[in-house]
Amino acid sequence: MTTTNNKKYLFEKASISKAVLYLAIPTIISQLITIIYNWADTFFVGQLNSPSQLAAVTICHPAFMITTAIANLFGIGGASAIARALGNENYSRIKKITVYSTIMAIITSLVYSLIIFLISEPLLYFLGANSENIAYTKSYLLWVVILGSLPSVINPTLAHLIRATGKAQPASIGIILGGIINIILDPLFIFVFKLNVTGAAIATFISNILACIFFIVYLYITRKKSILSFNPLNLKIKEKVALDVISTGLSGFLLSLMAVCSNASITKLMSNDSDAAISAMSIAKKVDLCIIAFAQGLAQGILPLIAYNFSSGNHKRMNQVIRFSMILTTIFSGFCIILFLIFPKPIVSFFIKDEMTVNYAKDFLRILCLSMPLTSLIFIFNTIFQATKETTRALITIILRKGLIDIPLMILLNHLIPIYGIVMSQPIVDSFSAIIAIILYITFLKKYKTLQKSNQTSYA
């Protein structure tokens, strides 16, 4: 357990800034790289100046995001459970969590691929496909979801599990590797092989396969000194972990699932207007994802720190980690808002030159970015609740932000202010959800008041 003992310094003794940045910088970079390679599809397909092909990427995105939801369920759930077990030095439980999370991620992704294969065409029409883009959407869906679901789920799942042990760098390298390969392959398959939007899908599929191979090789090489185990025999231990993993990962799963429902609703409502509006929303949301990627990367990085110190009873250190993280994400999101408000047109024009699409996208970006500081805090609060097994609070935070309120509001505002009302609903709901999350966090602090009397010292 030498590796584990070395990591105890990071979790227990290292300065707050050092511990947070050590774990969070690789995850932030990997999240930003993931956004960049998502941009790659949009950028390179956008260079075809075909709104129908770019719309195909947007229409398929909700189906692809389900793979992220599955990875969150078993990856984030498993990572939180592993970090808490590590805080209690329960190494046999860590082995069982690892096996359960990995096997369930594999089975669930394969079942999902089969379901999408069986219902692909009616699903695409439901998501907003039409006669102009159905051929493009079917081809993109085949490679990215039907064939690509397994590696798309396994990559982030393994990254979460590895990161939970304090190994942030290799966890992030695998994700970054997939992104870089995708960026390299996109122009090759789209322009050189002249496969157009299908080429972008094939590039994504291959990059995810290669990233998956990286994780498998890394885990094989480090198997003798790692506290993780992928031996199915560990599932025979009497102690059960399924409920722990699923209940903890459920909010992360619903976060992605609700985002899928919300994005699908946006696409469906905008499909009544034009492919330009759909493409513009895709571009604006991808740019806006810079802020969300930073917040998610930071949240994923600090999850093991919060879970470990909560489990070991060091609530003072846990709260210092939380405060430092909130300051970081607020500063970053504030900087991005200024940038997006001043230079929206040059930013969105980077992806496509179609005049109608650009005009929509610059307006959409200005609207979407307004609530980003509050939205960023939602991810921090949700991670706190996940790490401390506050499942109900985590679920409330997610359900309020996506699906429950925003879809009805989109429909209402679209009726009052066509197209733009859909976009305006996003910052309104995010601001409301952030306020609720803050209230839930305050009640969380009161719940543990007796354990936190020594936590009044601010981060120096």
Secondary structure by P-SEA (a helix, b strand, c coil): caaaaaaccccccccaaaaaaaacaaaaaaaaaaaaaaaaaaaaaaaaccaaaaaaaaaaccccaaaaaaaaacaaaaaaaaaaaaaacaaaaaaaaaaaaaaaaaaaaaaaaaaaaaccaaaaaaaccccccaaaaaaaaaccccccaaaaaaaaaaaaaaaaacaaaaaaaaaaaaaaaaaaaccccccccccaaaaaaaaaaaaaaaaaaaaaaaaaaacccccccccccccccccccaaaaaaaaaaaaaaaaaaaaaaaaaaaaaccccaaaaaaaaaaaaaaaaaaaaaaaaaaaaaaaaaaaaaacaaaaaaaaaaaaaaaaaaaaaaaaaaaaccaaaaaacccccaaaaaaaaaaaaaaacaaaaaaaaaaaaaaaaaacaaaaaaaaaaaaccccaaaaaaaaaaaccaaaaaaaaaaaaaaaaaaaaaaaaaaaaaacccccccccccc
